[in-house]
Amino acid sequence: MSTPGRPECEFRSAQHGGCLMSAVLDADARYLRYPSALIDRLALPDGRRVVVRPVLGDDALATQDFVRGLSLDSRRNRFHIALKELPPATLRQLTDVDHVGHVAIVAETLADDKHEAAIVAEARYVREGGDTHFAIAVADAWQGMGLGRALMQRLLRYAARHGVVRLVADIADGNTAMLRLALSFGGRVAASSPHGPGVTRVVLHLAPPAATRQPASPSARVPRVCLNPPSRRQR
């Protein structure tokens, strides 16, 4: 039975009975929203190179491999529980992103004759419940090279250009690298965390891009976040 005011689709999948036209339109919409401005290449201090790009819907297997490859401490720092791999629902949430309310980027190694491309870091922000949450994870063998900082720089710049003015990160106690990283970008530790003991909430305020910023009077002093501060310690 057709819905009043909504014509039945003429193209249907024989296997699933779904509307192929709707699937095509949805795919086109996602393609148009794909933030290609986030695609980049990075050369790390030790000579290794990675491609930075937004997450794709077919990154599920690569994302699962990335999480499985993290140490127990790194998985606990990222997800706040000692999981071994991502449940199917969580994996789908992390890879089926809309690039609007949920923006995610990964750092991926370059494929060669001996190795396939692999995800070695990820960063994302999600607008949820009135807050915009951000999180970062870096494979253990790739930590200490500034990769987490590079991803965070790109993510924060993109967020500021798309109207995000405040981000929060809920950081597990003991994750000192993430805490230092967030504070180095101007984050401030909140008085309390909604998650209770064992988790520190850091709040980060973003300044709008220069092109959209209103001119201030000479006497006005408007604090803004520096997205590329000097630091001796890199994640």
Residue, then its C-alpha position, 0 to 999 in steps of 0.5 A: m500500500s502506498t503512503p498518501g502523498r508519496p508515490e511508490c518508487e518504481f525501482r525496487s530491490a528484488q532481494h531486499g524489497g527496498c527502494l533503489m532510488s532512495a538508496v541512490l539519492d542517499a548516496d548522492a547526498r553523502y557524496l555532496r557532504y563529503p568534506s574533501a577539504l580534509i584530505d591531506r598528506l603528512a610526513l612524520p619526523d621519522g620519515r613515515r608518511v600517511v594520508v589524512r582523509p574523512v571516514l568512508g562507509d566502507d572503513a568498517l573492517a579497517t576501523q575494526d583492525f585499527v581498534r584490535g591493534l591498539s594496546l589494552d591501555s590505548r583502547r581503555n583510554r579511547f573507549h573508557i572500557a577494556l574492550k577487545e573489538l568494537p561491537p557491530a552497533t558501535l562500529r557502524q556508528l563510527t563509520d556510518v557518519d554524515h559529515v555534518g553532525h558527525v565528522a571523522i577523519v583517519a590517518e592511513t598508511l600508504a599501500d605498497d607491494k608488500h602492505e595494504a593501506a591501514i588506519v593508524a589514527e582517528a579523530r572525530y567530533v559528534r554533536e550530541g545532546g547540546d554538546t559537541h564531543f571530540a575524541i582522538a586515538v593513535a596506534d601505539a607504534w605511531q604515538g609520539m610523532g605529532l600525529g594526534r596533534a596534526l589530526m586535532q589541528r585539522l579537526l578544530r579548524y574544520a569545526a570552527r569553519h562550520g559553526v562549532v564554537r564549543l567542544v568537550a572531551d571526556i578524558a579517562d584518568g591516566n590518559t595524560a597524553m590526551l589531557r596535555l594535548a587538549l590543554s595545549f589547544g586552549g582547553r580548560v578543565a571543567a569543575s566536574s564531569p557528568h560521568g563522575p569520578g575517573v573521567t575529566r571533562v575538558v572544554l575547548h572554545l573555538a574562535p570563528p574564522a577571521a573572515t566571519r569574525q566581527p571587527a572589534s574596537p581597539s579597546a576590546r580584548v577578545p580571547r581566542v583559541c590558537l589552533n597551532p600553539p608551539s609545544r615541546r610535547q606532541r602526542 
